[in-house]
Amino acid sequence: MPSLYTEIEINSPRSLVWQILFHKERWKYWNTFLYDCHPDLPFVQGQETLLSLKRTRGEEDIEFQPLVTLIQPGICLKWLSTIPGFRNEHVFELQDIGSDRTKYVHRENFSGALSPVFLPFIRQDEQQGLRRMAQELKEYAETQKNGMNRSPSRR
């Protein structure tokens, strides 16, 4: 199964990183890859949510409506986007790696008959978006840990 993967070490406790990642109404302060179209609606396992993404800066937003398939508070968030012939699963995992340190892992798993058609067009830009989001999460979480505020919306 084709996939994309990124990980980063964050000098903040897992509980803080989870709060920032899971509470999508805060994404506007740090996340330039994924955007929440309805920040007032929380993630709920078994329900769809409306999001958009911007793989590269300057690209137009692409809206999608994934189904939240797993919420393990403080540990894991998964959602699944599907169109006929193409499935894209996002997996966000947090792991303790020491005192007040967290490993953030973001994976995308692709499947379906149309994966070979779509993947060549999105692979590089999507990978850059995953890396950008990981770096932005790291910077924001470490800033929040130190009690400093970041400027509003990075969008």
Stockholm file with secondary structure:
# STOCKHOLM 1.0

chainA/1-155         MPSLYTEIEINSPRSLVWQILFHKERWKYWNTFLYDCHPDLPFVQGQETLLSLKRTRGEEDIEFQPLVTLIQPGICLKWLSTIPGFRNEHVFELQDIGSDRTKYVHRENFSGALSPVFLPFIRQDEQQGLRRMAQELKEYAETQKNGMNRSPSRR
#=GR chainA/1-155 SS CCEEEEEEEESSCHHHHHHHHHCGGGGGGTCSSEEESCTTSCCCTTSBCCEEECSSTTSCCEEECCEEEEEETTTEEEEEEEETTEEEEEEEEEEEEETTEEEEEEEEEEESTTHHHHHHHHHHHHHHHHHHHHHHHHHHHHHHHTTCCCCSCCC
#=GC SS_cons         CCEEEEEEEESSCHHHHHHHHHCGGGGGGTCSSEEESCTTSCCCTTSBCCEEECSSTTSCCEEECCEEEEEETTTEEEEEEEETTEEEEEEEEEEEEETTEEEEEEEEEEESTTHHHHHHHHHHHHHHHHHHHHHHHHHHHHHHHTTCCCCSCCC
//
